[in-house]
Amino acid sequence: MKTATIKLSLVENVNKFVNIVGKYPFDMDLRAGRHVVDAKSILGIFSLDLSRPITLEIYSDDCEDLMKEIKPFLVD
């Protein structure tokens, strides 16, 4: 499992993010506080507080390609 912190502040960013993660076969969750949603669900993402960084949990260790694609959303 791998985790990363992301920021999805704009509606366009959510759409781009969902399109990217939807291409990968492994499961991913977004965690904001105690709320957890499927990272591939646009409605789920919009139920989170997008004004703060969100934790992305990737249930795969072989996800270098995904990490490269979501680089614009990563928080340092």
N, C-alpha and C positions, 0 to 999 in steps of 0.2 A: 504494500500500500504506500502511496505517496501523497503528500499534502502540499498545497500551495495557497497563498493568500492572493485573492483577486479583488478588483474593483470594477463594478458594472454600474456606472453612474448615469449613462444615457440609454434610452430605449434602443437606439441603433446598436449599441454595444451588446445588449442582451440578445438581440436577434443574431448578430455575428457570432457571439459566443455559442449559442445553441446550435447554429449551423456547423460550427467547428467540432464541438464535442459529439454531435450526433453521428459523425462519420466514424467514430471509434467504437469497437465492439464491447469494450469493458464498461462496467458500471462506474458511475461517478455521482457523488452527492455534494450538495452545497450546504454548509452549516453556518448559521448566523445565530450565535447564542445557543439556545436550546432547540431552535427550529432547524429541521433537516429536510431538504427537498431533493428530488432527482435533478441533477445538473442538466439533463436533457429536456426538462419541462419548462416551457416559457411561463406558463401560469404559475408554476411552483416558484420560479425565480422572482416573479413580480409580487409574490406574497411575502418576500423577505424585505428587510430594511436595507435598501440599496445605497443609502447615504454613508454606510460604513463598509469597510473591507469585509469580505466573506471568505471563509475557508473552503477550498475545493479539496475533496477527498477522492482520490483516484484509486480504484481497486485493481491495480496492475503495477508491476515493477518495470514493465517494458513500455514506457510512455514518453520517450524522448521526443518523438515526432509531435505528439500532442503538446508538450511543453514549449516547443518551438513555435507552434501555431498560436498558442494563447499568450505568448510573450507580451503583446500590447496591453493585456489585462492584468498582468502580474504586478503586485505591489512589492517593492524592495524591502 
